[in-house]
Amino acid sequence: MFKNLSFALLAGASFLGLGMQQAVAQESRAIFSSEPAVIYANQAPQPQAQRVAYAERPNLGGGFIEFLFGDGEQQSGRYQQQPYDQRPIYAPQPPQMAPQQAMPEQQASEAAHPAFDPKFEKQMVDYRSKEAPGTIVIDTTSKFLYLVQADGKALRYGVGVGKDGFLWHGVKTVTAKREWPDWTPPKEMLQRRPDLPRHMEGGPQNPLGARAMYLGSSLYRIHGSNEPWTIGTNVSSGCIRMRNQDVIDLYGRVHVGAKVVVI
């Protein structure tokens, strides 16, 4: 009888242990059997279930099993998943800039001076002359510079010439050429204009402009200008001034030693 009672107790304990293992296995399958959600680029994300702490949990037996499979308050707070935010994420964009506008002083300067007269644009014209091709002829009355070509043609440019008292006539030779030349006003000019700088480096603000061709041993030059509205007028102290784009064009066509006739 004692043997039978021992066998019954042993069988009952085994059955209880087997039941506990089955319960643990079922709970494990319930927790880990769900497939992970996959979101594709062209597919709207599906709402995902949140893993939260249960108000009442199944009794997993406590102890080590409870530690492994339980959702305690601290664990649920740490591992709780957040809902998927379907709103697109964009990088911050720089603020839009206002369209570029002319500076007020530039607008005032342009408004204060007359527009460039189209008749002074560079153009090929008929021109009969006894001068050889490559010669420069400057007509101070009409404010035109002619670069003599073959076959009775010439390239004509508009120029600004000397003011009253500074006009001159004669024949010179191009003795030097400079790109973006420096400017040192002569002492005679400084006496008339003591406000002028004693020396100015070459550049867009330099009154000699983008190019200069020096005439003989004199202080006269054919040069560019940062004041295109003065073309076609008596404006200089004897130099022949041109628009920067025109003097650059002429500079590339004329060589040192070229003859210059001022009439």
BELGILIN-V714957 format. One line per field, one symbol per residue. phi: phi as a letter, one per 30 degrees, with the letter a starting at -180 (. if undefined). Layout:
# BELGILIN-V714957
phi->???
This chain:
# BELGILIN-V714957
phi->.ddddddddddddddddddddddddddddddcdddddcccdcbddddcddcbdddbcddcjiidddddcdcdddddddcddcddddddccddcdddcdedbddeddddddddcddddddcddadbdacadddejdccccdddibcccdcdiibadcbdbcbddejbdbblbbbdcabbchddbbedddddddbdddddabddleddddidbbcdchcdddbcbdacbddddjbcbcckdccbdeddddddedcccejddbccb
